[in-house]
Amino acid sequence: MCAGWRWLHVLFIPVVPMDRIVEHVQCTTCGTRYRVEVLAMPTAAQMRTALPAGTRAAVTAMLRAAGEDSSPAARAGAIDAVRLAGLADYDDAAVTADLARDEEDAAAELRDLLGTLALQLIMPAHEWFLADIVRVGLADGQLSDAERAAARRIAACLGLTPAQAHGVIWLTEESASAG
């Protein structure tokens, strides 16, 4: 970390130090200087793992809400969603293993993973993500009350308001029944 001074220039010559510039870090590769707050931002590796991990936790929560007899269509939708998020080797055995995990641990992990993911998504992406998870629940028909509650929990973890969650769930249900 470095700190510097702002100078008063006369004919492009620094003459008088004016004030201290806040601390900063400098990239050793390109030489660009950044504020120290950039160190709190997620790394590229963290960003690459956030979407698959968050999607996996969210589809597991939706399938868990469907109960023991989640349909093969819902499981297939969950597998497709996780594969599209970047986990190419996700399969039915992985779904079964995810569903067998302790429910309290899975709920805590859902909050953590979706909280991390929410920081990295721009606002419309939060709603798109929720809509994809709702489609997993809709794969076997209308959402049950438990699936609807799971969708609201997922929306809250993403930072969506109850009104936003209601709108996304309702619009996703309407588009599924229309098409």
C-alpha positions in Angstrom: 0.0 0.0 0.0 1.1 3.5 -0.8 0.1 7.0 0.0 1.0 10.1 -1.9 0.6 13.9 -2.0 -1.4 16.1 -4.3 0.8 19.0 -5.6 0.2 22.5 -6.8 1.9 22.7 -10.2 3.4 25.8 -11.8 4.3 25.4 -15.5 3.9 21.6 -15.0 6.4 21.6 -12.2 5.2 20.4 -8.8 5.9 23.2 -6.3 3.8 23.0 -3.2 2.3 19.9 -1.5 -1.4 20.4 -1.0 -2.9 17.5 0.8 -2.3 13.8 1.4 -3.9 11.4 -1.1 -5.6 8.4 0.4 -3.8 5.1 0.6 -3.9 3.0 -2.6 -2.6 -0.2 -4.0 -0.8 -0.6 -7.3 -1.0 -3.5 -9.7 2.5 -5.0 -10.2 1.6 -6.0 -13.7 0.0 -2.9 -15.3 1.0 -0.2 -12.8 -2.6 1.0 -12.3 -3.4 2.4 -8.9 -6.6 1.5 -7.1 -8.2 2.5 -3.8 -7.6 0.1 -0.9 -11.3 -0.9 -0.9 -10.6 -2.9 -4.1 -9.0 -5.6 -1.9 -12.4 -6.4 -0.5 -13.8 -7.2 -3.9 -14.1 -10.9 -4.9 -11.3 -12.4 -7.0 -11.9 -13.9 -10.5 -11.7 -17.4 -9.1 -14.3 -16.6 -6.4 -16.6 -15.1 -9.1 -16.2 -18.3 -11.3 -17.3 -20.5 -8.4 -20.1 -18.3 -7.0 -22.7 -18.9 -9.8 -22.5 -22.8 -9.9 -22.4 -23.1 -6.1 -25.3 -20.7 -5.7 -27.3 -22.4 -8.3 -26.7 -25.8 -6.8 -27.8 -24.6 -3.4 -30.9 -22.9 -4.8 -32.1 -25.9 -6.9 -31.5 -28.2 -3.9 -33.7 -25.9 -1.8 -36.4 -25.9 -4.4 -36.3 -29.7 -4.8 -36.3 -30.2 -1.0 -39.4 -28.0 -0.8 -41.1 -30.3 -3.4 -40.7 -33.2 -0.9 -39.5 -36.8 -1.3 -41.4 -37.3 -4.5 -39.9 -34.5 -6.6 -40.6 -35.4 -10.2 -38.0 -36.6 -12.7 -38.8 -33.5 -14.7 -37.9 -31.2 -11.7 -34.7 -33.1 -11.1 -33.8 -32.9 -14.8 -34.5 -29.1 -14.7 -32.3 -28.8 -11.6 -29.5 -30.7 -13.3 -29.8 -28.5 -16.5 -29.8 -25.3 -14.4 -26.6 -26.3 -12.5 -24.9 -27.5 -15.7 -25.7 -24.2 -17.4 -24.3 -22.3 -14.4 -20.9 -24.0 -15.1 -20.8 -27.4 -13.3 -20.7 -29.7 -16.4 -20.4 -33.0 -14.4 -23.5 -32.4 -12.2 -25.8 -35.4 -12.5 -28.7 -37.3 -10.8 -26.3 -38.9 -8.2 -25.1 -35.4 -7.2 -28.8 -34.2 -6.8 -29.4 -37.2 -4.6 -26.3 -36.4 -2.5 -27.3 -32.8 -2.2 -30.8 -33.7 -1.0 -29.4 -36.1 1.5 -27.4 -33.4 3.3 -28.5 -32.0 6.7 -31.3 -29.5 6.1 -29.9 -26.9 8.6 -26.5 -27.0 7.0 -28.0 -26.6 3.6 -30.1 -23.6 4.7 -27.0 -21.9 6.2 -25.0 -22.7 3.1 -27.9 -21.3 0.9 -27.8 -17.9 2.7 -24.0 -17.7 2.5 -23.7 -18.8 -1.2 -26.5 -16.6 -2.4 -25.3 -13.7 -0.4 -21.9 -14.0 -2.1 -23.6 -14.4 -5.5 -25.9 -11.4 -5.0 -22.9 -9.1 -4.5 -21.6 -10.1 -7.9 -24.8 -9.8 -9.9 -26.4 -6.7 -11.4 -30.0 -6.1 -10.4 -31.9 -7.7 -13.3 -29.7 -10.8 -12.9 -31.1 -11.4 -9.4 -34.6 -11.7 -10.9 -33.4 -13.9 -13.8 -31.7 -16.2 -11.4 -34.8 -16.5 -9.2 -37.0 -17.1 -12.3 -34.7 -20.0 -13.4 -35.1 -21.6 -9.9 -38.8 -21.1 -10.0 -38.9 -22.9 -13.4 -37.3 -25.9 -11.7 -40.3 -26.0 -9.2 -42.7 -25.5 -12.1 -41.3 -28.5 -14.0 -43.8 -30.8 -12.3 -46.8 -28.5 -12.4 -48.0 -25.5 -10.2 -45.8 -24.5 -7.3 -46.8 -25.9 -3.9 -47.0 -23.6 -0.9 -43.6 -25.1 0.2 -42.0 -24.4 -3.1 -43.4 -20.9 -3.1 -41.9 -20.3 0.4 -38.6 -21.7 -0.8 -38.6 -19.3 -3.7 -39.3 -16.4 -1.3 -36.4 -17.5 0.9 -34.1 -17.7 -2.1 -35.3 -14.2 -3.2 -34.5 -12.8 0.3 -31.1 -14.3 0.2 -30.5 -12.5 -3.1 -31.6 -9.2 -1.6 -34.9 -9.0 -3.4 -37.8 -7.3 -1.6 -41.0 -9.4 -1.0 -42.8 -7.4 -3.7 -40.0 -8.1 -6.2 -40.1 -11.8 -5.3 -43.8 -12.0 -5.7 -43.6 -10.3 -9.1 -40.9 -12.6 -10.4 -42.7 -15.7 -9.1 -46.0 -14.6 -10.5 -44.6 -13.7 -13.9 -42.7 -16.9 -14.2 -45.8 -18.9 -13.3 -47.8 -17.0 -15.9 -45.3 -17.4 -18.6 -45.0 -21.2 -17.9 -48.8 -21.6 -18.1 -49.0 -19.6 -21.3 -46.2 -21.3 -23.1 
